[in-house]
């Protein structure tokens, strides 16, 4: 049985916005962000995800650890960062629909931090805020089959990855399968699930937005608990993803050659297209640049031209 949630007008609106931005990012970066940008975003991801859990290291200290330099800081915080670097540098080695892979990632992420890393909890756990119990997780004897059901949902559901990843993130937080490390595992696994369909999510630090909106993050979890469905959390996370994509689009432009753009475009274009179609993919270039690109495409034999001025049409050979 699928976990409960509803597709609201807000969710549909956000999916459309996210999908449009993903197309723009793929066109801007040609699916390959620069090495510098990839490193910067990995540092932001690790810093934000661990800061939510109380880690005190700065981005400069995390950069130093990533460069294999020594830093001065609490031993636990340094270990957390080293573990996270180890995991995030091996993202492509994990299978997001495998519970075995899930436990392996937790074992690596929590290495040296807890004694039962890589194992589901065997005792009860609750989340306390101040003097108030905000969430009582299911009994420990239910954890294994609840997580198996959740992984069955990942394997069998035809739902799109944007929704499926949000549902998994919420349901995993609700089950709270580990004694510690649940939050960072939820965010890590959502990244992996999104990467299956959208590889660019390896380089998009949406955890940075969660870090800046922690109150809303916990409110969305609480609202979903009260509703008995992950709908509020899906809406929150899609807004987070949408904002993260917007920030990436606004970041310093990737330098692409005309030939880079042309080769990207011809792999995805219709048999017949116009300059306007070309500009709809590469929104950041001018009409003059688009005309020069298309002239080069003709010279390279990528497509042919018919008509003149505003009536010009380009056709694939």
Secondary structure as UniProt FT lines:
FT   HELIX           9..29
FT   TURN            30..31
FT   HELIX           35..52
FT   TURN            53..54
FT   HELIX           59..66
FT   TURN            67..68
FT   HELIX           75..88
FT   TURN            89..90
FT   HELIX           91..93
FT   TURN            96..97
FT   HELIX           99..109
FT   TURN            110..113
FT   TURN            115..118
FT   STRAND          126..129
FT   TURN            130..131
FT   STRAND          132..136
FT   HELIX           140..156
FT   HELIX           161..175
FT   HELIX           182..197
FT   HELIX           199..203
FT   HELIX           207..212
FT   HELIX           214..227
FT   HELIX           231..250
FT   HELIX           258..266
FT   TURN            267..268
FT   STRAND          272..273
FT   HELIX           275..281
FT   TURN            283..284
FT   HELIX           287..299
FT   TURN            300..301
FT   STRAND          303..306
FT   HELIX           309..311
FT   STRAND          313..316
//
